[in-house]
Every structure is written in structure tokens, then in C-alpha cells.
Amino acid sequence: MSAPSPINPALLPQLAWFAHIAHHRSFTKAAVEMGVSRPALSQSLKTLEKQLGVRLLHRTTRDMSLTEEGQRLFDALRPSLSTIETAVRDLRASHDAPSGLLRINTARLTAKTLIEPHLPEFFARYPELRIELVMDDGLSSIVADGCDAGIRLGERLAEGMIAVPVTPMLEMVVVASPAYLARHGTPTTPAELAAHECLGYRQTGSGGVYAWEFSTPGQPGHDFEVEPRGRYVTNDDEGMLRAALQGLGVMQHIDLSLQPMLADGRLVRLMPAWSAPFPGFYLYVPSREQMPPRVRALMEFLIEKREGVAKALGRTVQAPATGS
């Protein structure tokens, strides 16, 4: 038995118009409700009857009634159109209050520092919203992954994305524990790191060990890298941080993630003059057109919170949006 032929999409508007005519039993009332002319509605019905090969209405100059075929078609269309109208109504209502599932593509660092601490407040403010964090330390596409938004460093944003900063400018900082420095001394230049245990981080995307970044003091644009040398390498930045706190070596990481340990003295910052600011984290979306309320709510919330992040780091917020 062969499958039924799919309905011609061109018939769908005519079927909807027929349902309105059948409901009102009047061309005039249906035309007023739909904002079209009576002749246009009459012509649409004639075209539908011709396409279907059946007569749907009995019409005289004064009265109108459904034929048997017309009644069967109307009875079948009524629940389907009601379901569609409900769905459209719900979509419009969602613009009044953010609701539904919000999928965010983000690295573990940004989830830990920018999202997770504020989840109780966010959920209390938007009780109809649900969040799914898609942890991704690589550079996957939020469109391909079905995510509403992503959070990435400004220098790693895909071309064409609409983005707003959710942190101030950041720095890659070199740190060590007081216990390590007491045993091994304090390096004052990147060249002196060759005599120290440098904790290595193997990057998930490239597979290579991250090279430490430095900028020569007093020489803007004179940037260079140093390969970390040490006995410990991990692909987990939390594991690298734990090793530093245990006094196993020196590490370099984004200051945003280290701020609490620097503030309470568990870690000591080294060689601050050799660090240069770079664009921080941005929330990005494919387009600003018809931005869902759930995405706009997240954007406004993180913009609100970035002032607190900047204050904790002693910085001002960077330039606003990027992208087209």
C-alpha cells in the first residue's frame, strides 16, 4: 500500500480561509475578521473547490450552508487549526516573560566563574526558564550544536557573531603558592622560569601544551611565548590549580579564575609587569533579529553582573558590542 501524497502547501491558506467561512457561515463576517476583501475570500473558496474537485458550500444570494463534503472537511480542520492557534498564541506570550529551555555553550572556566555563582538569583528572577550548560573547551559552532548562545574570549569569536562583553579586559597571570616560593625562590622575569617547576596545561582542542604568554615591559606589541618545563602536565585546569595550591610549581592562568586565591593569599602573583590585558569573555549569538526573550534575559543579566567582575579585578569594562 503506497503512502498518501503530501498535501500541496499552496492549499493551506485556502483551507484556513474556508474554515473561517464555515465557522461564520458568512463571507462578509469572515472577510472582516481576517482583514481581506469579500471577493478575495470568494475567489479563494472557488480555487479550493476546483483543486479538491468537490463542492464545499451551498450558496444563494441570501443563505449559505455546508455540503456533506464541506462539513466533513470543516470537522477535520477545526481541531488542527485550534492547535495551531494555541501554539502561535503561546509563542507570542513567550515574548512577555522569558520561558523555556536556554542552552548555553561555554567553557568550564566561564561556567564556574560567570554562571554558576549566579544561578540561584537567575532562577528566582526567571522562574519559567530552564538552563542547560553545554561544556565545551573547544570551538564548536553554537548553531550546529543547537545552542541559543555561547560564551568565549573575544579573540576566539567566530566571524559574524553578535557579541557583548560580560567581563572587563583580562590578563594571563603567573602565580605560585607561598610554600613553593619559600622553598624555590621567586622568579622575577620569564627567563628565570627555566629554573622552576612550571605546571603544564594540555589543550583539549589542539592537543599541545599551552605556551605561556608574555609582553615585554615598556615595549607595546613585543609579545613572546615561553614553553613551560616541569614534571606535571594535565588537561584539567582545576587539576593544575590544585597542584599549584599544593606547592608543586608555578602556573599561568586567566586572572578571572584565580582572583579568590590571590585575594586571600593562597597564591602570589609573579612578574605583573610582564602581563598585557586582552579582550575578555563575550556572550555571543548568531543574530540580534527576533532574539528570543530567554536569550535577551541572559544577556541583560550577565551585562548587569559584569560590573561586579570588573570591580573584583580592579578594572573597567571593555568596549561594548562587537559583530554586525
Secondary structure by P-SEA (a helix, b strand, c coil): ccccccccccaaaaaaaaaaaaaaccaaaaaaaacccaaaaaaaaaaaaaaacccccccccccccccaaaaaaaaaaaaaaaaaaaaaaaaaaaaaccccbbbbbbcccccccccccaaaaaaaacccbbbbbbcccccccccccccccccccccccccbbbbbbccccccbbbbbcaaaaaccccccccccccccbbbbbbbccccccbbbbbbccccccccbbbbbbcccccccaaaaaaaaaacccccccccccaaaaaaaccccccccccccccccccccccccccccaaaaaaaaaaaaaaaaaaaaaccccccccccc
